[in-house]
Amino acid sequence: MHTRPGAHRHQARSKLISAALLPLLVAACISDTPAGGGSLPGVDLEGGFPLSGQFVGAGASTQQSAMEAWIAYFQDPQPRVTVIYDPNGSGAGRTQFLNGGALWAGSDVVLTGAEVENSVTRCGPEGAIDLPVYVSPIAIAFNLPGITELNLRPSVIARIFTRDITNWNDSAIAADNPTVTLPNLTITPIHRTDNSGTTTNFTEYLAATAPDVWPWDPAGTWPFAGGESAQGTSGVVNVVNSTRGAVTYVDYSQVGTLGAAAILVGDSWVPVSAEAAVLALDASPQLGGRHELDLAIDLDRTTTAAGAYPLLLISYAVICLHYDSEMDAEFVRSFMTWITSEPGQDLASEVAGSAPLSSLLRSQISDSLAAITFS
């Protein structure tokens, strides 16, 4: 199920769906698998390992909407299973995972070299790997009454967030929006205060596409002091919603009723959409120098592929290739199989506006999950 262009206007309604009702939504989306029927698409619950207990993950808040749906449906046919996901941010989630406080981490950036080395202590000699589970564009979302769409080229976006451009009627914005009546209104850029994978992806995009304006290296924390900020995805969205003239960078699924910018790719303006993010993903190779089962992707931020939207994030599940108990190993294998299956990806697309993984990536993930061991 691909999200229609402009469907982010309806995402706020998804948040009103309670966890108890999510299995019914999935049943409607996946018509051949009724909720509560004792089965799960892509996972053999009948003949598989009998799961029971509480299983904890933590990390990226970008995955939160999808994760709530994934968990609700996973638990539905398994009454002895409780899955908890703390959306405390990518950096905090990786730290919690590496310290042994979570079975997996959600992260909008892949493990660093140092974290891969540290994962040997947590996971054994094979260490931890990154598996893509959630793909979404990062929207440049703004609060301008009466304006829902703008064209913003990379250099202008960078100048807005460095506070070089301070008013919405600035000539640099007006030049790319000749048909829009821009207000004489102060721009209030909002960035994340926490260690955020969304920030890493956003700053990586600016460093690649506007290096003359954005001199900082990509990082999960904001690179300079000052300016308005908020904690987490919901925090920045709340501030922008309540502040006329505010703008932020945020996971596409969280835009709600805010305006969203098209970005310049090559010679074309490309609006934000899940479909455009898929085109950018397809134009990017896998990251070299990793474990053969690690599926980290080296995003090409400067692609000029037609219709591609390279301001996107790939949110990963960071997992061990070895767990100390069979229960933990089988849970991770089963849960990750479900969320990366075609029905699981369709569900995330429906409730969070994400872009479903390709069949090739799903097959590669299946091979990686099959290699999980326990002792």
Helices and strands as residue ranges (DSSP letters): G 7-10, H 11-14, H 22-29, E 53-59, G 61-63, H 64-75, E 81-86, H 90-98, E 104-107, H 113-123, E 128-142, E 149-151, H 154-161, H 171-175, E 188-192, H 197-209, E 228-230, H 232-241, E 246-251, G 252-254, E 259-265, E 268-270, H 274-282, E 312-320, E 322-323, H 326-339, H 342-352, H 359-370, E 373-374
